[in-house]
């Protein structure tokens, strides 16, 4: 609860300060709103990419495990051939 109140107070103070700079409280609010909108858009984009990146990483890990298994099997077969000589 305290975090929300602190954030609201911070945005209010920032809006007021920018309102003085812009000579309009609405202008200050528009600047803060633009910042929040771009941050929200970026966050949604990052969250949307996370599942795809996780799927890609899982596929790459599966491919690497398959290659490691194949190499291990080939090594075991070569060792068995050497022992049978």
N, C-alpha and C positions, 0 to 999 in steps of 0.2 A: 504494500500500500504506500509506504514511504517513497519507494522508487518512482511510482507513478506521479505522486505529488511533486517530487523533485523535478522530474522530466517536464511536467506541465508548467512548473514555475520557470524552468530554464527556457522553454519555448516561448513563454509569455514575455520574459525579460528580453529575449533575443528579438522577438517581434516588435516590442516597444522601441528597442534601440535602433532597429532597422527602419521603423516607422519615423523616428526622428530624422534619420539620415535621408530617407526618401521624401520627407515632408508629408507623409501620409501613412496612417496605420494600415490601411488596406495594401499599400505598396510593400510595406515590411512583411505583412502576412503572406503576400503573394510570393515573395522571395523565399521565405521559410517553407511555404507549401511546395514550391518547386524543388527545393532540396529534399524534402521528405518524399515527394513523388519519385524523384530519380533514384533515391536510396531504396525505396520499396520495389521499384521496377528491377533494379540490379539484384536485389535479394531474391525476387521471384525467378529471375533468370538463372541465378546460381543454383537455387533449389531444383529447378527443372532439369539442370544438367547433371545433377548428382546421381540420379538413378541410372542414366545412360552411361556415365563414367564407371559406376559400380559394375554394371553388366559387362562393359568392355574389359574391365580389370579381371573379372571372374572368367571371362572367355580366354583371356591371355594366360591366366594362371592354369586353366584347364589344358590349354595347348602345351604349356611348358611342362606340366606334369605328365602328359602323354609322351612328349619327347624324352623326358627323363626315364620313364618306364620303358620305352623302346630301347634307349641306349643301355639301360641296365640289363634288359633281356638279351640284347646282342652281345654284351660283355659276358653274360653268363653262358651263352651258347659257345662263344669263343673259348672261354675257360674250360668248358666241358670237352670241347674238341681237343684242346691241348692235353688234358688229362687222359684222354682215350688213346693218345699216340703212344 
